[in-house]
Amino acid sequence: MKPDSERSQDTSGGWLRPAVFGIMDGLVSNMALIAGVSASISVSNSGFSATVLVAGLAGLGAGAFSMAAGEYVSVASQRSLIQSQQEKTTNPNASSDFVDAHVNPLTAAIASFLAFALGAFIPLSPYIFGAETVFPSALITGFALFASGAAVGQITSDSPMKTGLRQLLFGAAAGFATHALGLLAGTFIA
């Protein structure tokens, strides 16, 4: 455990963590969904662009609302736990390793919803313009993953290259794995 003087505090007002998690989850989950659906459709020879667009929009909506609800409940629960822990200690002002109890669950939920929706829209955007392959979506998503990871590095004083590559690597792994599952599923559907 770091001494009190070395602990970093969240000065974002509670929006940074859910926004980072939301955009990463939106980018990765919707790109993975699109990769899986497009692979399945390409093998089974059914309608491509409209099907991917509908699946992507459904993933965007479901994920954004799920992220917002989960973020609200997790922050509210965390706040209750912190308050309970502080009531049990002899020094209620003592530092803890818990996240700041002053994070507003509604702020976290809104940040998570908006970030997920933005992240999920990015891989979907080429299909609005009629893309017929997964390549444009994968390319724009890869760029967004790296850029958002690098931005986190800037905010947290970590290496932007390291954090950008980390996000790109995790996103690419999820996309490739889901694309492979989609190819397998499409083979059974065809």
QUIRANOR-V92624 format. One line per field, one symbol per residue. phi: phi as a letter, one per 20 degrees, with the letter a starting at -180 (. if undefined). Layout:
BEGIN
phi: ???
END
This chain:
BEGIN
phi: .ffgfefedfeennefgffffffffffffffffffffffffffelegegffffffffffffffffffffffffffffffffffffffeefcfeffceffgfefeffffffffgfffgffffgfegfffengdcegffffffgffffffffffgffemefgffffffffffffffffffffffffffffff
END
